[in-house]
Amino acid sequence: MRAVTAVEEKPGKVKSFLRLVMIEHSIFALPFAYLSALVAIASLDAGIGEHWLDLVLVTIAMVAGRTFAMAANRILDRRIDALNPRTQNRELVTGAVSVRTAWTGALVSLVVLIVAAGLLNPLCLALSPLAVIPLVIYPYAKRFTNFPHYVLALAQAVAPVGAWLAITGTFSGSWPAWVLGVAVGLWIGGFDIIYACQDAEVDRQIGVHSTPARFGVRTALHISTVTHVVSFALFLWFGQLAGFSWFWWAGLLLTAAGLVYQHVVVTENDLSKVNRAFFTANGFIAIGLFLFALADLILL
């Protein structure tokens, strides 16, 4: 009976760890890594079939990198999370996942990331430690800057650039990936500001730094709006650099609608729809824009 009980507990631990790292949120950045990789393949006049293994390794590296980042973030923030009513039910606070398990998952993910980078090409292997640095800095950023959201933006900007390098193995001609990377980073950083608005008061009380905590929710929402305007402009620029046609521009219209929606439903006096803006609108933007770009690449 004891042996059976031990076997039954393992899936629970795995499930709890996956909840800890919110594995489903890979949907935000992964489509843009694919987009960068596909544009890189097109720039080489190659077919997807020639680079299918690269795309698999990009997927593994992306998911592993994000899992490492989230696990490290939760570990380093566990005492802060315990002081915030919104986050005090997170797995490391409640004990559903032990710190040892979280560290094990983080280190395994880091090894998988480095191995995947090494299998891609020597440049990706050499740069993999640099990709990890902003992922580690981000959890600490809220201790010393009122703009930790832009550290997160830097961490997210790595994905499209890394995907381009995974395909080409060189920085030559990678300018579109850098523009896309900054666009994606600012997009994610902008909605991270919105997400932080719901913790503004608690953050002030416990000494956590954020844009809403420092400048107030109204100003923070304005800063988020400006950030998303710049992000959208960069998406426009990327489309020009990649040579996209009307499919991409149609996708950007839907993207604009999604951005406007989240800024309309979240206001200084009503933060109840933050999760709807965060998950629904941004998932719609990531998948929708990728599908329109894919149609552009395949059909035109």
Phi, psi and omega in degrees: 000321180297319181297320180295318179299318180297320180294323182289336182284333186298313178302325178298319179293319178297315180298319179295321179294320179295326174292322180302313184270359178048061188303331182293343181284357174301341182297339183287313186262332185301317179301328181282332172294317176299317181300313179298317180296319181292323176293323177296319178298317179297324180293337178269001185056038180250170177256159179299325180301330179285342186234022184298323180292323176300318180294323176296316180292325175299317178299313180298314181296319180296310182295319179295317180296318180290323178297317177299314183298314182292319179296315179297319179300312180296321180296310184289336183260005190298325179286324175295317180300325181293338182268351184254119181306327181290331187246002186286356175260009178293154193301323180286335178283317182281341183093004177298331173233131179281157177299322179298316179297318180296317178296319179299313178298320180295314183291321176297317179298321179296317178297316179299318178301312183293320179296315178299319178297318179295324179287338179287298177188165183299326181295315179298320178297315182296326184270350184302322176297325179293328178292331183282330187305307180295334177294326180277324181293324186307313180299331179279339188301323181291355176271342187222354180224148176279000182234051179296340181297331180276341169290319174299320178301318178298317180298320181284333180294340182295327189301305180297323179295315179299321180294321178296314180295330178297325181277315189265330183072016181208155176281344182301127178076012187271007184306318178303323180294323178294319178296315178297320180300315179293322178299313180294317180300314180291326176299311180291319177299323179295318180279344172292326174298315178301315182298323182288344182299327183289347180250009189305311184292315179297319180300320177298319183293323184260000175085023177270135182269138172198165178297314177296322181294325183277317189251355183093157185295317182301309181295321179299319178295324176295318178298319177298319179299313179298319179300318180288330175296315178296318178301314181297320178299322179290325174297321176299314181297317179301317179301322177292316180297324182278351179075027180289158178244212195294334178300315181296317181293326175294319177297324179291329175297318177293325177297315178301320179296319179295321179292316179298319181303312183291334177278341177277317186281341178254118181232168180303325184264356180214099179257013185292341183255020180300315181296323177296318178293319186290309187272307186292305184296317184285327173296320177299316181296312184297309183288316182298313182294322178297316182295321177294320178294320178298317177300320179297316182291324185274318191264337185243000000 
